[in-house]
Amino acid sequence: MTKRIFSILTVGSLLLFACNKNDLNEQHQGWQFHNTADAQVKFIIAYTALTPSAATPASGPTGDLFVNGVKVTATPVAYGSLYPALGGAFAACASGLVNIKAIVNRTGGNIAGDTLANGNYQLGPTTHSIILVDPNPNPTPLSPNLLVVGESVSMPAYGKYKIRFMNMIAGPADTLNLYSRRLGGNIGTSIVYKNLSPWVEMPVTSLSDTLELRKAGTTTSIINMNSFVGATSRSYTILARGNTSVSGRTRTLTSYISQ
């Protein structure tokens, strides 16, 4: 059953992600420098519009993330990228009720309209993904361009991994399934834009999987993720993003780490 993620942001709220065998160690190495009262965040740009932009011709915003006026991102983040880029790593920031802004990065200073998102959110002293998205369809209740998703997932059993699907494809706003050829069934079923599926626990094998993005009710693959291999005790989110009506925003599948 589809789970809405608009009324998010409690410590018990959902989410995300995973990849290679060494990523868990890398994640813990990053955490040891955090104050236990800090929130830890990952910033992802899935916003598909080409403007505002610091480039000519416009190629979409490259943005910085600010929490309570303090810049969290050490490097600007472009479409299709995330910060920190290292698998399993998160950046520390203030917790509690905080103000979050995403602002276009310009070397010469910001201009009117460069604040892409601005809202107040509750961040617990845990991990979160902050996702810059298109405002429509399904506008969020606070900032229309921002989803803040708390990540909380129990550790998979040894010899198994967890996986889930998030639909961030802005256009066309189809209802989508994520199909696993190895499973012979869906990992995520009937997921609409800005929504995610429940976790599915799967056994680790030496065989790779092909994951297919399908429009609900069809067996035709829109995009494939080939040679996916899950590692034991990891948790993965498969993220779909793109917009067929915007140049350079083809639909893609990618993954990232929660634990």
JOLIN-V925996 format. One record per pair of residues at least 24 apart in sequence whose ideal C-beta (glycine too) atoms are under 10 Angstrom apart, sorted by the first residue. I is the first residue (numbers start at 1). J is the second residue. If there is no record, write none. Layout:
((I J) (I J))
//
This chain:
((1 189) (1 190) (1 197) (1 198) (2 167) (2 175) (2 188) (2 189) (2 190) (2 191) (2 192) (2 195) (2 196) (2 197) (2 198) (3 164) (3 191) (3 195) (3 196) (3 197) (3 198) (4 138) (4 192) (4 194) (4 195) (4 196) (5 131) (5 138) (5 140) (5 147) (5 148) (5 149) (5 150) (5 166) (5 194) (5 195) (5 196) (6 138) (6 139) (6 140) (6 141) (6 142) (6 147) (6 194) (6 195) (7 140) (7 141) (7 142) (8 121) (8 122) (8 128) (8 129) (8 140) (8 141) (8 142) (8 147) (8 148) (8 149) (8 150) (9 97) (9 120) (9 121) (9 122) (9 123) (9 124) (9 128) (9 142) (9 147) (9 148) (9 149) (9 150) (10 122) (10 123) (10 124) (10 126) (10 150) (10 152) (11 39) (11 95) (11 122) (11 123) (11 124) (11 125) (11 126) (11 128) (11 150) (11 152) (12 124) (12 126) (12 150) (12 152) (13 122) (13 124) (13 126) (13 128) (13 148) (13 149) (13 150) (13 151) (13 152) (14 129) (14 149) (14 150) (14 151) (14 152) (14 153) (14 164) (14 166) (14 196) (14 198) (14 199) (14 237) (14 258) (15 127) (15 128) (15 129) (15 149) (15 150) (15 151) (15 152) (15 153) (15 164) (15 166) (15 196) (15 199) (15 235) (15 237) (15 258) (16 42) (16 44) (16 127) (16 128) (16 129) (16 131) (16 149) (16 150) (16 151) (16 152) (16 153) (16 164) (16 166) (16 196) (16 199) (16 235) (16 236) (16 237) (16 238) (16 239) (16 255) (16 256) (16 257) (16 258) (16 259) (17 42) (17 44) (17 82) (17 87) (17 88) (17 127) (17 129) (17 151) (17 153) (17 162) (17 163) (17 164) (17 166) (17 234) (17 235) (17 236) (17 237) (17 238) (17 239) (17 254) (17 255) (17 256) (17 257) (17 258) (17 259) (18 87) (18 88) (18 153) (18 156) (18 161) (18 162) (18 163) (18 230) (18 231) (18 233) (18 234) (18 235) (18 236) (18 237) (18 238) (18 255) (18 256) (18 257) (18 258) (18 259) (19 87) (19 88) (19 228) (19 229) (19 230) (19 231) (19 234) (19 236) (19 254) (19 255) (19 256) (19 257) (20 87) (20 88) (20 229) (20 231) (20 234) (20 257) (21 229) (21 231) (21 232) (21 234) (22 87) (22 88) (22 231) (23 86) (23 87) (23 88) (23 89) (23 231) (23 234) (23 256) (23 257) (23 258) (23 259) (24 87) (24 88) (24 155) (24 231) (24 233) (24 234) (24 235) (24 257) (24 259) (25 88) (26 84) (26 86) (26 87) (26 88) (26 89) (26 257) (27 84) (27 86) (27 87) (27 88) (27 89) (27 90) (27 127) (27 257) (27 258) (27 259) (28 88) (28 89) (28 259) (29 86) (29 88) (29 89) (30 84) (30 86) (30 88) (30 89) (30 90) (30 91) (30 92) (31 88) (31 89) (31 90) (31 92) (31 127) (33 92) (34 90) (34 91) (34 92) (34 93) (34 125) (35 92) (35 94) (35 95) (35 125) (36 95) (36 125) (37 92) (37 94) (37 95) (37 96) (37 124) (37 125) (38 90) (38 91) (38 92) (38 93) (38 94) (38 95) (38 123) (38 125) (38 126) (39 67) (39 72) (39 90) (39 91) (39 92) (39 93) (39 94) (39 95) (39 96) (39 98) (39 121) (39 122) (39 123) (39 124) (39 125) (39 126) (39 127) (39 128) (39 130) (39 148) (39 150) (40 84) (40 89) (40 90) (40 91) (40 92) (40 93) (40 95) (40 123) (40 125) (40 126) (40 127) (40 128) (40 151) (41 65) (41 67) (41 72) (41 73) (41 83) (41 84) (41 90) (41 91) (41 92) (41 93) (41 100) (41 123) (41 127) (41 128) (41 129) (41 130) (41 148) (41 151) (42 72) (42 82) (42 83) (42 84) (42 85) (42 88) (42 89) (42 90) (42 91) (42 127) (42 128) (42 129) (42 130) (42 131) (42 149) (42 151) (42 256) (42 257) (42 258) (43 67) (43 72) (43 73) (43 77) (43 81) (43 82) (43 83) (43 84) (43 90) (43 91) (43 100) (43 102) (43 128) (43 129) (43 130) (43 131) (43 132) (44 77) (44 79) (44 80) (44 81) (44 82) (44 83) (44 129) (44 130) (44 131) (44 132) (44 133) (44 147) (44 149) (44 166) (44 168) (44 239) (44 241) (44 254) (44 256) (45 76) (45 77) (45 78) (45 79) (45 80) (45 81) (45 82) (45 83) (45 102) (45 116) (45 130) (45 131) (45 132) (45 133) (45 241) (46 79) (46 80) (46 82) (46 131) (46 132) (46 133) (46 134) (46 147) (46 166) (46 168) (46 169) (46 170) (46 194) (46 239) (46 240) (46 241) (46 242) (46 243) (46 249) (47 79) (47 102) (47 116) (47 117) (47 131) (47 132) (47 133) (47 134) (47 135) (47 145) (47 146) (47 168) (47 170) (47 241) (47 243) (47 249) (48 79) (48 133) (48 134) (48 168) (48 169) (48 170) (48 171) (48 241) (48 242) (48 243) (48 244) (48 245) (48 246) (48 248) (48 249) (49 79) (49 116) (49 134) (49 135) (49 145) (49 170) (49 243) (49 246) (49 249) (50 79) (50 243) (50 246) (50 247) (50 248) (50 249) (51 104) (51 113) (52 103) (52 104) (52 106) (52 110) (52 111) (52 112) (52 113) (52 114) (52 115) (52 116) (53 104) (53 106) (54 104) (54 105) (54 106) (54 107) (54 108) (54 110) (54 111) (54 114) (57 247) (58 247) (59 247) (59 248) (60 104) (60 246) (60 247) (60 248) (60 249) (61 102) (61 103) (61 104) (61 105) (61 106) (61 114) (61 116) (61 132) (62 104) (62 105) (62 106) (63 101) (63 102) (63 103) (63 104) (63 105) (63 114) (63 115) (63 116) (63 117) (63 132) (64 101) (64 102) (64 103) (64 104) (64 105) (64 106) (64 110) (64 114) (64 116) (65 91) (65 93) (65 100) (65 101) (65 102) (65 103) (65 117) (65 130) (65 132) (65 146) (66 93) (66 98) (66 99) (66 100) (66 101) (66 102) (66 103) (66 115) (66 118) (67 91) (67 92) (67 93) (67 94) (67 95) (67 98) (67 99) (67 100) (67 101) (67 121) (67 123) (67 130) (68 93) (68 94) (68 96) (68 97) (68 98) (68 99) (68 100) (68 101) (68 120) (69 94) (69 98) (69 99) (69 101) (70 94) (70 98) (71 101) (71 103) (71 105) (72 100) (72 130) (73 102) (73 105) (75 105) (76 103) (76 104) (76 105) (76 106) (76 107) (77 102) (77 105) (77 132) (78 105) (79 132) (79 241) (79 242) (79 246) (79 248) (79 249) (80 241) (80 242) (80 248) (80 249) (80 250) (80 252) (80 254) (82 129) (82 130) (82 131) (82 239) (82 254) (82 256) (83 130) (85 256) (86 257) (87 255) (87 256) (87 257) (88 127) (88 234) (88 256) (88 257) (88 258) (88 259) (89 257) (90 126) (90 127) (90 128) (90 129) (90 151) (90 257) (90 258) (91 130) (92 125) (93 123) (93 128) (93 130) (94 123) (94 125) (95 122) (95 123) (95 124) (95 125) (95 126) (95 128) (96 121) (96 122) (96 123) (96 124) (96 125) (97 121) (97 122) (97 123) (98 122) (98 123) (98 148) (100 128) (100 130) (100 142) (100 143) (100 146) (100 148) (101 143) (101 146) (102 130) (102 131) (102 132) (102 143) (102 145) (102 146) (115 143) (115 145) (116 143) (116 144) (116 145) (116 146) (117 142) (117 143) (117 144) (117 145) (117 146) (117 147) (117 148) (118 142) (118 143) (118 145) (118 146) (119 143) (119 144) (119 145) (119 146) (119 148) (121 146) (121 147) (121 148) (121 150) (122 148) (122 150) (123 148) (123 150) (124 150) (124 152) (126 150) (126 151) (126 152) (127 151) (127 152) (127 153) (127 257) (127 258) (127 259) (128 152) (129 166) (129 237) (129 239) (129 256) (129 258) (131 166) (131 168) (131 194) (131 239) (131 241) (132 168) (133 168) (133 170) (133 193) (133 194) (133 241) (134 168) (134 169) (134 170) (134 171) (134 173) (134 193) (134 194) (134 241) (134 243) (134 246) (135 170) (136 170) (136 171) (136 173) (136 193) (137 170) (137 171) (137 172) (137 173) (137 192) (137 193) (137 194) (138 170) (138 173) (138 192) (138 193) (138 194) (138 195) (139 194) (140 194) (147 194) (149 194) (149 196) (149 237) (151 235) (151 237) (151 257) (151 258) (151 259) (152 258) (152 259) (153 199) (153 235) (153 237) (153 258) (153 259) (154 199) (154 201) (154 235) (154 259) (155 233) (155 234) (155 235) (155 259) (156 199) (156 201) (156 202) (156 203) (156 204) (156 230) (156 231) (156 232) (156 233) (156 234) (156 235) (156 236) (156 259) (157 201) (157 203) (157 204) (157 232) (157 233) (158 204) (158 232) (158 233) (159 203) (159 204) (159 205) (159 232) (159 233) (160 201) (160 202) (160 203) (160 204) (160 230) (160 232) (160 233) (160 234) (161 200) (161 201) (161 202) (161 203) (161 204) (161 229) (161 230) (161 231) (161 232) (161 233) (161 234) (161 235) (161 236) (162 198) (162 199) (162 200) (162 201) (162 202) (162 230) (162 233) (162 234) (162 235) (162 236) (162 237) (162 258) (162 259) (163 187) (163 188) (163 197) (163 199) (163 200) (163 201) (163 202) (163 209) (163 211) (163 228) (163 230) (163 234) (163 235) (163 236) (163 237) (163 238) (163 255) (164 188) (164 191) (164 196) (164 197) (164 198) (164 199) (164 200) (164 235) (164 236) (164 237) (164 238) (164 239) (164 258) (165 189) (165 191) (165 195) (165 196) (165 197) (165 198) (165 200) (165 211) (165 213) (165 236) (165 237) (165 238) (165 239) (165 240) (165 253) (166 191) (166 194) (166 195) (166 196) (166 197) (166 237) (166 238) (166 239) (166 240) (166 241) (166 255) (166 256) (167 191) (167 192) (167 193) (167 194) (167 195) (167 196) (167 197) (167 213) (167 238) (167 239) (167 240) (167 241) (168 193) (168 194) (168 195) (168 196) (168 239) (168 240) (168 241) (168 242) (168 243) (168 254) (169 193) (169 194) (169 213) (169 222) (169 223) (169 239) (169 240) (169 241) (169 242) (169 243) (169 244) (169 249) (169 251) (169 252) (169 253) (170 194) (170 241) (170 242) (170 243) (170 244) (170 245) (170 246) (170 249) (170 251) (171 242) (171 243) (171 244) (171 245) (171 246) (171 249) (171 251) (172 215) (172 243) (172 244) (172 245) (172 251) (173 243) (174 213) (174 214) (174 215) (174 216) (174 217) (174 218) (174 222) (174 251) (175 215) (175 216) (175 217) (176 213) (176 214) (176 215) (176 216) (176 222) (176 240) (176 251) (177 212) (177 213) (177 214) (177 215) (177 216) (177 217) (177 218) (177 219) (177 222) (178 211) (178 212) (178 213) (178 214) (178 225) (178 238) (178 240) (178 253) (179 210) (179 211) (179 212) (179 213) (179 214) (179 219) (179 221) (179 224) (180 209) (180 210) (180 211) (180 212) (180 228) (180 238) (181 208) (181 209) (181 210) (181 211) (181 212) (181 221) (181 224) (181 226) (181 228) (182 207) (182 208) (182 209) (182 210) (182 211) (182 228) (182 230) (183 209) (183 211) (186 212) (186 214) (186 216) (187 211) (187 212) (187 236) (187 238) (188 213) (188 237) (188 238) (188 240) (189 214) (189 216) (190 216) (190 217) (191 216) (191 240) (192 216) (193 240) (196 237) (196 238) (196 239) (197 237) (197 238) (199 235) (199 236) (199 237) (199 258) (201 230) (201 235) (202 230) (202 236) (203 230) (203 232) (204 229) (204 230) (204 231) (204 232) (204 233) (204 234) (205 229) (205 230) (211 238) (211 240) (211 253) (211 255) (212 253) (213 238) (213 240) (213 251) (213 252) (213 253) (222 251) (222 253) (223 250) (223 251) (223 252) (223 253) (224 253) (225 252) (225 253) (225 254) (225 255) (226 253) (228 253) (228 255) (230 255) (233 259) (234 258) (234 259) (235 259))
//
